[in-house]
């Protein structure tokens, strides 16, 4: 038994993967389930025969011995599979062959085709369906029928019939063979459909998981397109994208690196737009070149299965010569649309099935990728606003002060010979002005520096920069934290850090406040950051949400954009002459950004 187990379970390496025809890494789980069922079946059969008064009349001892051997074999397979990290296809085939062999042997001693152990053939068919699906279940059914026919032929010989306990009955043989054929087809078909649906659901999840905020838009597109190309076994993927700023083209493959397919990007000229956004009869379809090579037939996801001709611009077919292409067009909002082309796909599905799966796949993945696109747009807008603010601060602050210093120095030089007593006072004023602008420049440079902190010690970092702010500005700022320590994802911690610095800089420059309170507290599966000062307040009066601030164009732009990038909420309570309060509620994990 140990030698047999060693032959059945050679050492192999795992090969995980995802396919529309099956899920990599599944054989071990499947074999564990079948091993459990095999033990239950073997033990149940042994108990049933033991208590059955119509136990085998001849060779009863041999039948019990075979059953006991099968129980031992079932337990041995179960233990071996539990201990092995990987089950090879050869091992599965070997186990399957033994499962077919056992009912073949025991039925010879228990009435042949009329054997009560006919149920074991049903288990063999179920195992084949659970492992492989339709085709191999039909092959298994044919093998079982062949075994029955061979036994029936053997039992027709009087000498062999006397040797074994089997009985030959043509009607019973035909019925049993018909049962096996029908059963093999039914469970094979159902198992094939279930296996395919499960594999497709797993593929949807796998591709959707590639859309991650930390990868950015380019990294996400590379990962998603690489996964789609591998999934459909295509040679190349081309994504044409159009928004209010223009049209762009992304290409993935056929070259690849260790990180995946090579992804290239370029802007499309207005004259090239029609090359990719040409009219199509359906949103999702399969184009295939006709025999003449001058036109294409298409199969869409509509109910009609008839392939119909479709026109493809000559500029497109010359730029991307193909024999088969899967195309999906989708619009997320009126101003944003895209079209995905997969060239030479071979997913192993029927034409209609691969079109429908591409449609379902894009419906699942497109919103996640679009959220990352929105996040990039929000960050770009926030960066542009921040650059504009810096330019405005430099112009209104430093440059104006330098002009004033130059003018006062010129005036001082003219008056120095006649009013020497005024020179020390004027020089002192100029010196103080220079020192003040140096301080302003230092604050501006500090604000422009990238945020450097440990997201696992976020509360400590907040306390440190607030202490530094107190020393630099002389403003009485107090930090209160209702949590001892806070661990945030890097992207959330970075955005919150920028919000805190921007808010404190605004207080120092515009509010004239003498006291500021910064508080961090939990808020219903989220966190709340409040910044309260006793300065001049904003020019508006009352409490405004983020949507109201956007509609009325109130509040600091940079902070609003960063809160939106977080997927958080912003509330500003302004009390002119008495101060203002900012409340930012941000999630524990990053949520989808909204435009």
Buried (B, 14 or more C-beta within 10 A) or exposed (E): EEEBBEEBBEEBEEEEEBBBEBBEEBBBEBBBBBBEBBBEBBBEBBEEBEEEEEBBEBBBEBBBEBBEBBBEBBBBBBEBBEEBEBBBEEBBBBBBEBBBEBBBBBBBBBBBBBBBBBEBBBBBBBBBBBBBBBEBBBBBBEBBBEBBEEBBEBBEEEEBBEBBBBEBBEEBBEEBBEBBBEBBBEBBBBBBEEBBEEBBEBBBEBBBEBBBBEBBBEBBBBBBBBBBBBBBBBBBBBBBBBBEEEBBBBBBBBEEEEEBBBBEEEEBEEEBBEBBBBEBEBBBBBBBBEEEEEEBBBBBBBEEEEBEEBEBEEBBBEEBEBEBBBBBBBEBEEEBBBBBBBBBBEBBBEBBBBBBBBBBBBEBBBEBBBBBBBBBBBBEBBEEBBEEBEEEBBEEBBEEBEEEBEEBEEEBEEEEEEEEEEEEEBEEEBEEBEEEBEEBBEBBEBBEEEBEBEBEBBBEBBBEBBEEBBEBBEBEBEBEBEEEEBEBBBBBBBBBBBBBBBBBBBBBBBBBBEEBBBBBEEBEEBBBBBBBBBBBBBEBEEEBEBEBBBEEEBBBBBBBBBBBBBBBBBBBBBBEEEBBBBBBBBBBEBBEBEE
